[in-house]
Amino acid sequence: MGYAPRLRGLYRDTVLPALIEEFNYDSVMQVPRLTKILLSMGVGLAPTNRQLLDTAVSELTLIAGQRAVTTRARRSIAAFKIRAGMEIGAMVTLRGDHMLEFFDAS
């Protein structure tokens, strides 16, 4: 079998029973749990300097251990000289074992 994160066993064996007892949950599915971690970075000068955006993507990739994607502006903002569709940031969504390992290391 594969390797299971340390935090998964800790949650299942210690935290889950304690929460059920403290809040009198009827079902295990009522207990709050971590489903995803989202890391994002806005790059203010990205519309004028593409190299800053590439650096942001590579830094987020190093931090998360998973490839970052660029984010685009949803709408135009004239005061900031941003048009809809311009790349203005980077983000990574961590789920499952990657998320638990990242959270445990934090």
HUHUPE-V441435 format. One record per pair of residues at least 12 apart in sequence whose ideal C-beta (glycine too) atoms are under 10 Angstrom apart, sorted by the first residue. I is the first residue (numbers start at 1). J is the second residue. If there is no record, write none. Layout:
i=I j=J
i=I j=J
This chain:
i=2 j=97
i=3 j=97
i=3 j=101
i=4 j=97
i=4 j=100
i=5 j=96
i=5 j=97
i=5 j=98
i=5 j=99
i=5 j=100
i=5 j=101
i=5 j=102
i=5 j=103
i=5 j=104
i=6 j=100
i=6 j=101
i=6 j=104
i=7 j=34
i=7 j=97
i=7 j=99
i=7 j=100
i=7 j=101
i=7 j=102
i=7 j=103
i=7 j=104
i=7 j=105
i=8 j=96
i=8 j=97
i=8 j=100
i=8 j=101
i=8 j=104
i=10 j=100
i=10 j=104
i=11 j=31
i=11 j=33
i=11 j=34
i=11 j=100
i=12 j=28
i=15 j=31
i=15 j=32
i=15 j=33
i=16 j=28
i=16 j=31
i=16 j=33
i=17 j=31
i=18 j=31
i=19 j=31
i=19 j=32
i=19 j=33
i=34 j=94
i=34 j=95
i=34 j=99
i=34 j=100
i=34 j=103
i=35 j=95
i=35 j=96
i=35 j=99
i=36 j=93
i=36 j=94
i=36 j=95
i=36 j=96
i=36 j=98
i=36 j=99
i=37 j=64
i=37 j=92
i=37 j=93
i=37 j=94
i=37 j=95
i=37 j=98
i=37 j=99
i=37 j=100
i=37 j=102
i=37 j=103
i=37 j=106
i=38 j=91
i=38 j=92
i=38 j=93
i=38 j=94
i=38 j=95
i=38 j=99
i=39 j=60
i=39 j=63
i=39 j=64
i=39 j=66
i=39 j=68
i=39 j=90
i=39 j=91
i=39 j=92
i=39 j=93
i=39 j=94
i=39 j=102
i=40 j=56
i=40 j=60
i=40 j=68
i=40 j=71
i=40 j=89
i=40 j=90
i=40 j=91
i=40 j=92
i=40 j=93
i=41 j=53
i=41 j=56
i=41 j=57
i=41 j=59
i=41 j=60
i=41 j=63
i=41 j=68
i=41 j=71
i=41 j=89
i=41 j=90
i=41 j=91
i=41 j=92
i=42 j=56
i=42 j=71
i=42 j=88
i=42 j=89
i=42 j=90
i=42 j=91
i=43 j=55
i=43 j=56
i=43 j=57
i=43 j=70
i=43 j=71
i=43 j=87
i=43 j=88
i=43 j=89
i=43 j=90
i=44 j=80
i=44 j=82
i=44 j=88
i=44 j=89
i=45 j=88
i=46 j=70
i=46 j=71
i=46 j=73
i=46 j=82
i=46 j=86
i=46 j=87
i=46 j=88
i=46 j=89
i=46 j=90
i=47 j=73
i=47 j=80
i=47 j=81
i=47 j=82
i=47 j=83
i=47 j=86
i=47 j=87
i=47 j=88
i=48 j=81
i=50 j=87
i=53 j=70
i=53 j=71
i=53 j=86
i=53 j=87
i=53 j=88
i=53 j=89
i=53 j=90
i=54 j=70
i=54 j=90
i=55 j=90
i=56 j=68
i=56 j=70
i=56 j=89
i=56 j=90
i=56 j=91
i=57 j=69
i=57 j=70
i=57 j=87
i=57 j=89
i=57 j=90
i=57 j=91
i=57 j=92
i=58 j=90
i=59 j=90
i=60 j=89
i=60 j=90
i=60 j=91
i=60 j=92
i=61 j=90
i=61 j=92
i=63 j=92
i=63 j=102
i=64 j=91
i=64 j=92
i=64 j=93
i=64 j=94
i=64 j=98
i=64 j=99
i=64 j=102
i=65 j=92
i=65 j=94
i=65 j=98
i=65 j=101
i=65 j=102
i=65 j=105
i=66 j=92
i=66 j=93
i=66 j=94
i=66 j=95
i=66 j=98
i=66 j=99
i=66 j=102
i=67 j=92
i=68 j=89
i=68 j=90
i=68 j=91
i=68 j=92
i=68 j=93
i=69 j=87
i=69 j=89
i=69 j=90
i=69 j=91
i=69 j=92
i=69 j=93
i=70 j=86
i=70 j=87
i=70 j=88
i=70 j=89
i=70 j=90
i=70 j=91
i=71 j=87
i=71 j=88
i=71 j=89
i=71 j=90
i=71 j=91
i=72 j=84
i=72 j=85
i=72 j=86
i=72 j=87
i=72 j=88
i=72 j=89
i=73 j=85
i=73 j=86
i=73 j=87
i=73 j=88
i=73 j=89
i=74 j=88
